[in-house]
């Protein structure tokens, strides 16, 4: 005699309270330095599919406008020197939206894993039992030098590149600039400093213990945006140049012999500020 099928046992993996909404998704998306044409195809698809976008201050309006008309956009600003949305609140919003069944995109300037606190957010989401997809974006330190026609590494001038933050979290002693300067000189490294404008005087003083004052430096503000500008200088004149040209955040500071390539590309004298409109973007196949 045939027995009736036994109903499957409900397990913690498939159990859901009656009437509960389906679980949503969460994606950390790198929006790049600002120019929408520098988005990856995967990033664009994620933005267009989102029902909720949590957007950083440094993400351009043109990129936010790519979201679906019905998407809910929440601006969660985080910018040095300004009032910022607490990180814990942002993480709480992400978890809540996923539990409500939303397709959440955390839209971050540059790359989520290059000084974007993406690692902290992934850890928090994993602790809440939420799987996360991360979509890389072009980081400003790379895009800025590329738009100036200059590589971060060149076999005649640099054997490597170091991305470093100029802004330490509270209670952290921060980067050992003296040790980094000695290493950069010995190993012929390019230094790309994020969030370093406000600490430029201290960074300059410490780097000069291991690098010559004549070391080329370029400061690039508003990378890839129509208002992008840069100043070419030397390590010995770094802080004075930033003050004179009133360069502020967001900017990246590139230190090393490769920065001299900006001089050749622009046809200007070392140490002269050079306002630049970004050239037309032409992508190799």
Secondary structure, DSSP 8 states (H G I E B T S, - for coil): -----------TTT---TT-----EEEEEE-BTS-GGGS-HHHHHHHHH-SEEEE-TTS-HHHHTTS-TT-EEEE----TTS----HHHHHHHHHHHHHTT-EEEEEESB-TTSSSSHHHHHHHHHHTT---EEE----HHHHHHHHTT--S-BTTTBSEEEEEES---TT-----HHHHHHHHHHHTEEEEEES-STTHHHHHHHHTTTS-TT-EEEEEESTTSTT-EEEEEEGGGHHHHHHHHT--SSEEEEESGGGHHHHHHHT--TT-EE-----------
